[in-house]
Every structure is written in structure tokens, then in C-alpha cells.
Amino acid sequence: MARPSSDYDLAIVGAGFAGSIAAATAAARGLRVALIEAKPQAGARVHTTGLLVKEAAEELDFPLELTRKIHGVRLYAPNLRSVDLFSPGYYFLATDTGALLEWLAQRAQLSGARLFTNSRVEAGRIQDNVVALEPLGITARFVIGADGPRSKIARIFALGFNRHHLCGVEAEFPPLPDAADVLHCFLDSRLAPGYLAWAVPGVGVTQLGLALRERRKPDLDAAVRKIAPRLGLDPAARIGMRGGLIPCGGLVRPFANSHALLVGDAAGLVSPLTGGGIHRAIHFGRRAGLAVADFLLDGGAHPGAVMRRLYPSFFAKRLMRIAMNIEPPRALYNALLNRPMFLSLARSIYFNTRTVAVERTFDQPDSQIRRSLISASF
Ligand SMILES: Cc1cc2nc3c(=O)[nH]c(=O)nc-3n(C[C@H](O)[C@H](O)[C@H](O)COP(=O)(O)OP(=O)(O)OC[C@H]3O[C@@H](n4cnc5c(N)ncnc54)[C@H](O)[C@@H]3O)c2cc1C
């Protein structure tokens, strides 16, 4: 059968984590790829905290200078008592997220993808077996929608879209000279109903934010008032802001049709419990690039059928999201913080149940970490 005539084999809308990685993979396998981004640069106006779980850090070799390792979690009850959780061998990576997204888009270009910036896709259609995207006027044999939580590609091609979100907002402060090697997580159902507030010792900044269930407005000032004194941050020294929507309703359906496939946030591939989506954007972005290359170059199965076998349904995490939305009373968190079952649950969520937790007090060097339970700063 004759190939339909098109400018590109694959158009990818959105040069975020999912889109840039799908583009690099597909282009490296020989597809003519257009990577289309609404913003002036791939890393402009970052909306995410950009913290990578270790599993995400293992998917790609990220430039060392754009990341910072964080080895543990300091979990705070609403009364600000805290407990430290560590897990041998486990870490998170804080990132210079804007620079990392730029690097990913450059990597896609080096593989042969053509990047179009300042190019918001507003409309599209499938005609004569070819996808046309407007106003750019690009045609392609297949399109991947990697355009985030409010996917335009989902709307244009009548695919499923995200109906439930958390709303997250974050302020940036100068780095703390003596930042502890922990991700600070603040449980407080008044400040952050349905989720939590956090502070991250980031790359060249300290990030302080909160997310909460939909239809509530995040009170960032209240979070800063509560958290900044605890960490020694100057509330007046705010240097930047970021924020956005976090899909939390699980996989959208349908996520594909004859000529289109959704990945990343557009597909709802975000943990409904933790709101983490970068690992899945990276992992499934790459798998989507491979699936489209197999389909278009080698007569492989349709990418929608391939991804149906791979995409998670998040069944257990959606149930846990319902429990979080109930907004446990603050007194309950205060009472639970040092209870073994609660800590065991927290460890399994933060460290993905793979490893054991260890105890460490703040002044102990790593070599003296005791392999037992948890350390609490009561
Ligand atoms: C406040 C906040 C904090 C978060 N913190 C973390 C965290 O620490 N760790 C974690 O794992 N996850 C976190 N997440 C979730 C994570 O950011 C997302 O899951 C991840 O960024 C998804 O990547 P993506 O490539 O699918 O989408 P996005 O990163 O949203 O990228 C989509 C891209 O598409 C572009 N685009 C959109 N519409 C169009 C259009 N019509 N035409 C052209 N381009 C378009 C956008 O400009 C954007 O560049 C957070 C989210 C928020 C909002």
C-alpha cells in the first residue's frame, strides 16, 4: 500500500518530559519527527517541582550538574513534630527543571527531531489517512499528544481527558547554606487538604509549595508563614513562582484512536496518590516513541494496542486518593506520626516498598546510621 504523503511521520505535541523523550526515541529509529511546543523554549515557565524518584533517575543518564541528590524524607505532623525516613540506596533527585527540559529537547533534536517552539496547536483533523495540525499546517502520519493535563490533542481527537486534579503552587527562595539532606513534607489538612505542603533543597534554590484537592485555592502565604521559620528561610526573599494542575483521576479513556495516542499527563499517567508523574512521563514517553516506530516502520501492532498492555490503571492509588480526599483531621496526623503502621505506610509510599527504612538522628554521620526503624524529633 502506498504511504500517505505527509511532512512528517510523527508529530508530537508538547516538549515536556513525555514529548521530548518520545521524540528522541522515535527520531533515533528513523522516523521524521516534528516536536511542537507552545512556549518559546522547552524549559520556559516550569510548572512542576521537578523532583525525580530514583526509578526516574534510572531511566536516563541526566547531566549531573542539573541535579542534586536528596536521601531522605522529613515528615511533619500538623503540630510540626517530625520523623525522618531513610532507605539505604534510595534517593530523590531535585532538578534544575527548566535546564533539564531544555536538555531533553536538545537531545531530541540531536536524534533528528525538528523542534517548533512558539507553536501552540489549536486545531486538527484526520484527512486522507494523514493528521493535519493547525495553525502550523504540519501534516503527519500519526500524532502523540504529550501536551499536559489540559490536553488539546485529547479534545481535538475526541479522546478521554482528565476530570480530576490537584492544584499545586510553589515559591522559590535562595538556597539554604546548611540544608538538611531531606525532602520536607508537611501533613496538614487545613493548609493542604487532600495532599501536603513541602520544601525541597533544590538546585540553586529552595522550593516551598503545597498542593490540594480541586476547587480549593492554595494559600501559599500561609504555607510560607508556617514552614519558612522552621527551615530558616526569609519569607520576604521569594525569587520565583511556579504551579499548575496535577491530574489525579488515573488513566483517561480512550487514550488512543486510529491516528493519535496520549502520553504523560495528557493520558492521566500520574499517581493519584502522590501526584508524581515525571517517572511515568519518561518511561511511557519512550515506550510510545518505540511503539509508533514499530507501527510505522515495521508493521507492528497499533500503538494504542501496545500501550493498553503497558499503561497502569492506578486502581489501588485511586482508592487511596479517595481516602486522602476525606481530609483526615489534624489531630489524627499528630497522633499517628510515630505509630509503626503509619510509618510503614509512609515508607512504602516514599520509597516504593523496595527497601527497608533506617534510623538516623540529625547529628549522626552516614556511617553511624543504625539499621533499625525510624528517628523521631519529638
Ligand atoms: C506544582 C506541581 C508540582 C509537581 N511536582 C512533581 C514532582 O516533584 N515530581 C513528579 O514526578 N511530578 C510532579 N508533578 C507532576 C509532573 O510535573 C507532571 O506529571 C509531568 O510534568 C508531566 O510531563 P508531561 O510531559 O506529560 O507534561 P508537561 O510537563 O505538562 O508538558 C506538556 C508540554 O506541552 C506544551 N503544550 C501544552 N499545550 C500545547 C499545545 N496546544 N500546543 C503545543 N504545546 C502545548 C506545554 O507548554 C508543555 O511544555 C508536579 C506537578 C505540579 C503542577
Ligand as a Chemical Component Dictionary entry (heavy atoms), coordinates in Angstrom:
data_LIG
# 
_chem_comp.id                   LIG 
_chem_comp.type                 NON-POLYMER 
_chem_comp.pdbx_formal_charge   0 
_chem_comp.three_letter_code    LIG 
# 
loop_
_chem_comp_atom.comp_id 
_chem_comp_atom.atom_id 
_chem_comp_atom.alt_atom_id 
_chem_comp_atom.type_symbol 
_chem_comp_atom.charge 
_chem_comp_atom.model_Cartn_x 
_chem_comp_atom.model_Cartn_y 
_chem_comp_atom.model_Cartn_z 
_chem_comp_atom.pdbx_ordinal 
LIG C1  C1  C 0 3.065  22.118 41.229 1  
LIG C2  C2  C 0 3.429  20.764 40.651 2  
LIG C3  C3  C 0 4.457  20.042 41.227 3  
LIG C4  C4  C 0 4.793  18.777 40.723 4  
LIG N1  N1  N 0 5.844  18.117 41.272 5  
LIG C5  C5  C 0 6.234  16.923 40.772 6  
LIG C6  C6  C 0 7.395  16.279 41.250 7  
LIG O1  O1  O 0 8.121  16.817 42.080 8  
LIG N2  N2  N 0 7.706  15.052 40.747 9  
LIG C7  C7  C 0 6.944  14.433 39.787 10 
LIG O2  O2  O 0 7.254  13.300 39.378 11 
LIG N3  N3  N 0 5.845  15.040 39.279 12 
LIG C8  C8  C 0 5.487  16.283 39.728 13 
LIG N4  N4  N 0 4.416  16.934 39.173 14 
LIG C9  C9  C 0 3.746  16.314 38.024 15 
LIG C10 C10 C 0 4.664  16.439 36.801 16 
LIG O3  O3  O 0 5.092  17.775 36.668 17 
LIG C11 C11 C 0 3.974  16.004 35.526 18 
LIG O4  O4  O 0 3.434  14.708 35.711 19 
LIG C12 C12 C 0 4.956  15.996 34.341 20 
LIG O5  O5  O 0 5.490  17.270 34.137 21 
LIG C13 C13 C 0 4.232  15.515 33.104 22 
LIG O6  O6  O 0 5.035  15.687 31.967 23 
LIG P1  P1  P 0 4.355  15.792 30.537 24 
LIG O7  O7  O 0 5.480  15.837 29.572 25 
LIG O8  O8  O 0 3.300  14.770 30.377 26 
LIG O9  O9  O 0 3.548  17.183 30.555 27 
LIG P2  P2  P 0 4.029  18.658 30.771 28 
LIG O10 O10 O 0 5.261  18.707 31.598 29 
LIG O11 O11 O 0 2.834  19.411 31.248 30 
LIG O12 O12 O 0 4.422  19.166 29.313 31 
LIG C14 C14 C 0 3.429  19.481 28.365 32 
LIG C15 C15 C 0 4.019  20.435 27.343 33 
LIG O13 O13 O 0 3.054  20.631 26.309 34 
LIG C16 C16 C 0 3.025  22.002 25.963 35 
LIG N5  N5  N 0 1.697  22.272 25.386 36 
LIG C17 C17 C 0 0.504  22.271 26.026 37 
LIG N6  N6  N 0 -0.495 22.526 25.163 38 
LIG C18 C18 C 0 0.080  22.676 23.939 39 
LIG C19 C19 C 0 -0.425 22.944 22.637 40 
LIG N7  N7  N 0 -1.747 23.095 22.411 41 
LIG N8  N8  N 0 0.451  23.059 21.612 42 
LIG C20 C20 C 0 1.794  22.907 21.808 43 
LIG N9  N9  N 0 2.322  22.638 23.019 44 
LIG C21 C21 C 0 1.491  22.524 24.074 45 
LIG C22 C22 C 0 3.271  22.720 27.287 46 
LIG O14 O14 O 0 3.736  24.040 27.068 47 
LIG C23 C23 C 0 4.316  21.813 27.937 48 
LIG O15 O15 O 0 5.623  22.182 27.593 49 
LIG C24 C24 C 0 4.065  18.215 39.635 50 
LIG C25 C25 C 0 3.050  18.966 39.028 51 
LIG C26 C26 C 0 2.745  20.236 39.532 52 
LIG C27 C27 C 0 1.655  21.034 38.838 53 
# 
loop_
_chem_comp_bond.comp_id 
_chem_comp_bond.atom_id_1 
_chem_comp_bond.atom_id_2 
_chem_comp_bond.value_order 
_chem_comp_bond.pdbx_ordinal 
LIG C1  C2  SING 1  
LIG C2  C3  SING 2  
LIG C2  C26 DOUB 3  
LIG C3  C4  DOUB 4  
LIG C4  N1  SING 5  
LIG C4  C24 SING 6  
LIG N1  C5  DOUB 7  
LIG C5  C6  SING 8  
LIG C5  C8  SING 9  
LIG C6  O1  DOUB 10 
LIG C6  N2  SING 11 
LIG N2  C7  SING 12 
LIG C7  O2  DOUB 13 
LIG C7  N3  SING 14 
LIG N3  C8  DOUB 15 
LIG C8  N4  SING 16 
LIG N4  C9  SING 17 
LIG N4  C24 SING 18 
LIG C9  C10 SING 19 
LIG C10 O3  SING 20 
LIG C10 C11 SING 21 
LIG C11 O4  SING 22 
LIG C11 C12 SING 23 
LIG C12 O5  SING 24 
LIG C12 C13 SING 25 
LIG C13 O6  SING 26 
LIG O6  P1  SING 27 
LIG P1  O7  DOUB 28 
LIG P1  O8  SING 29 
LIG P1  O9  SING 30 
LIG O9  P2  SING 31 
LIG P2  O10 DOUB 32 
LIG P2  O11 SING 33 
LIG P2  O12 SING 34 
LIG O12 C14 SING 35 
LIG C14 C15 SING 36 
LIG C15 O13 SING 37 
LIG C15 C23 SING 38 
LIG O13 C16 SING 39 
LIG C16 N5  SING 40 
LIG C16 C22 SING 41 
LIG N5  C17 SING 42 
LIG N5  C21 SING 43 
LIG C17 N6  DOUB 44 
LIG N6  C18 SING 45 
LIG C18 C19 SING 46 
LIG C18 C21 DOUB 47 
LIG C19 N7  SING 48 
LIG C19 N8  DOUB 49 
LIG N8  C20 SING 50 
LIG C20 N9  DOUB 51 
LIG N9  C21 SING 52 
LIG C22 O14 SING 53 
LIG C22 C23 SING 54 
LIG C23 O15 SING 55 
LIG C24 C25 DOUB 56 
LIG C25 C26 SING 57 
LIG C26 C27 SING 58 
# 
